[in-house]
Amino acid sequence: MTDRNFKPDSGTDLVFEDAGSTDRLRITDGGTTVLYDEGGDIALTIDTAGDVGIGVTPDNFGDYRTLHIKGPTGEGAAIRLQADGDTADSDDAQIYKNSAAFYLRINGTDPLKVYMNSADRMTIDSSGNVNIPGLDASSDVQTDGSKNLTTSSDIRLKNDLGLIDDGLRVIQKLIPHYFSWKSDETAPRQLGFYAQETYKILPEASPRSEKMNLISPEVKARDGVEAQDAVYERAMDENGDPDWNWGFNGRPIIAMLVKAVQELSAKVTTLENA
């Protein structure tokens, strides 16, 4: 190849040049490999730690080995995933980022699945329906084509623990509020309940989990470094008490409302027959 040169540079780096003496491939004395495009810009870099940069010198994410992709000026960056037999932009998939948003795009009708611990944990089909199997010990949660959120309610999956007998008493104690979210002061007024208040009256309607603070992140095992689990400690609230992540579940309130109406209906019937 008479139009290519491969030579040492300053006695340290190995350089592969084109006919115009422009660097096309450089292997530094430290072991970093750099591939240049036709304009002389960095196309691909593999550093000595194993980080890879496409369009950029890799800037590793924490202590993790990193694939770093940077788009050209004014453009985003993408990874295309294509199975054997897929047609590009027809039934393949892309992960990409531009100045507007981050995208996970699936072309065609393949579902999107979240797979963890040897099982599918969430599926989104091509119509946008979401299925989360085993959200609790005995039921699935999914959306249907009409955007309704549904859960399993098969009597065969339930242990009968008795009938509700105090619906009216519970409903009378609940405290409805008007409120707006502090994160968006411009949002319109909403109606609802406060989880901490509701928990004292109907704890089934206010699920909570321990709030934890990360003390030190997980460390992956690598050369010369032992793996370490992430370390957390219990978060405390403004009063110095253990803090919680609070949620809200309206289904117990619906059940109590039905029972309260039944109790009121019975009272009305008694008065009418008196």
Beta strands, then each sheet from edge to edge (+ up, - down):
strand 1: 5-9
strand 2: 13-17
strand 3: 23-27
strand 4: 33-36
strand 5: 42-46
strand 6: 52-54
strand 7: 67-69
strand 8: 77-81
strand 9: 93-97
strand 10: 102-106
strand 11: 112-116
strand 12: 119-124
strand 13: 130-132
strand 14: 141-143
strand 15: 149-151
strand 16: 177-179
strand 17: 190-192
strand 18: 208-210
strand 19: 212-216
strand 20: 231-234
strand 21: 244-246
sheet 1: 1+ 2- 3+ 4- 5+ 6- 7-
sheet 2: 8+ 9- 10+
sheet 3: 11+ 12- 13+ 14- 15+
sheet 4: 16+ 17-
sheet 5: 18+ 21-
sheet 6: 19+ 20-
end
